[in-house]
Amino acid sequence: MTDKLIDIRGVKKRYGAVDAVNGVDLTIGAGELFGLIGHNGAGKTTLFKMMLGLLPASAGEIRIGGQAVRGTAFREVRRSIGYLPESLALYDNLSGLETLHFFARLKGVDRSTCPALLDRVGLASAADQRVRNYSKGMRQRLGFAQALLGSPRLLFLDEPTNGLDPQGILEFYRILAELRQGGVTVVLTSHILAEIQQRVDRLALMRNGRIQALGTVQALRQSQDLPLTLRVSFRPGDDKLLMTTLAPLNIGPIEAIDGIARFACPRQKKMALLAALTAAGTTIRDIDIHEPSLEDVFLGYAEATP
Amino acid sequence: MSGIEFGQIGVIAGKEFRDRLRNRWVLAVAGVFTIFALVIAYFGAAQQGAVGWRSIDVTIASLVSLVIYLVPLIALILGYDAIVAERERGSLDLLLSMPITRFEVLLGKFTGLAGALGVATVAGFGLAGVLLFYQLGSAALFHYGGFVLSAFLLSLCFLSLAVMVSVLAEDRMRASGIAIALWFFYVLVYDLLLLGLLVISEGKLNLIFFPVLLMLNPADIFRILNIFGFEDVQRLYGLATVFPETLANPWLLGSAMVFWIIAPLGIAAWRFK
């Protein structure tokens, strides 16, 4: 991790008797792509809002770029922050271009950059359409363009791919990759864990207002010690041979149908398993090994902590 | 940097103002003011068996009644959801994530809406004023200008109350209910309460409390401000008997209206913070 850009210490947020965020300590480095995941109500959005200074913390402190987010000097830091909220609400009576002009004025950004931004998110042809006529995906793209105003050094993206079609999601992550090459720090949340598992540098798994796990996807996988998933293609009719080959490894239930076997294998037995399958000779046609997905990790942590 | 950035207030105000121009709110309200002003100026004395253009004091007295009903209602309708609608829609978070303070957002909203009210008031009553100028001469225009200015001040008082409601209310529905209740209270109920108080006290409250109680209602301040300059109208309203002439200073009354603009806005700023 490079220089820390976001520094969160002992932050709590209490609503009456409910602790929405309960003692979060976290640092995020400059240039990182950081993911925040968790179930609904885990405290992700509350933490996001506190990081932006939209909500006061009940306890603890948050600093971005060395400035306290609730301090008066944070106004200047805000000029270099882009934010895409989870429940994006724009002004229906404005066109896409007028929307960007409005936010550009507030951010002190040259308005002449707005058409290029709309083009970047694929909305150039709809620039003069009223937002009320935009689809959900188009609104999300416009919200993303708004977040990119003024070439921010830090982006907070809360469920950024909400409402985007598959093409839009790919396009979004392509732009995100470009931004990262430019050194932009990104903090994002997503319910679609498969989307972010290949892209984030580190992530925090939130549960009941706390950070339950923190690290790279690989580190979290290893900490859970989840088994690998294998899909072995073999010559039809050789089911018994396959079972005999795998039996000494004692790897648990194997589901074999029409020449395809699926089973889980503890990471420690991977090499022994591969050696056994290789020894089985021509009956084995193909082997796919899958790492546990982020969803598996997520569920693993959920089961570990009731 | 900790001071107020007026540029940010201007951005919010500009958007609010343009929104009202674009959805023809300003045009509609100006039209309503023009039509009502002309109709009342011409037919205002019909009950006395006469129609036509009359003296400026009688015309203004008729228009005062119109403004007291209409302007507070329009201002309350305009401002009651200024903040609560943004909060309810979810756009407030995005707005506040910009380099702008809550106070600047509030002041920007108020300024923009005040601008829309101002243009509608000046354009609406101004058109009627042009006609009155031709009918009643330039001397009438001075009094009429004062009336328009005080009508604008009255609209700002109720706009300020509306913006306060928009900050305090939990949702738009409640905000609209409170706004309507405020209109009923200040425009319809308050004077009846005072009248009842006078009757109960058998007139003893008159000289001590009554002027103060009148000052607690911006609609009454507006009324006093506009009718104390004309003896005929004073007699018509019978106000001179309950309001001492020494307090009927236009600057004092104007300051009281300014207080009514600042105070609710101050409460709104404090709560919104």
Interface residues (C-beta under 8 A of the other chain):
Chain A: K49 L52 L54 T72 A73 R75 E76 R78 R79 I81 Y83 P85 S87 L88 A89 L90 Y91 N93 F102 F103 R105 L106 K107 G108 G143 Q146
Chain B: M1 S2 E5 Q8 V11 I12 K15 D19 R22 N23 R89 G90 S91 D93 L94 L95 L96 S97 M98 P99 I100 T101
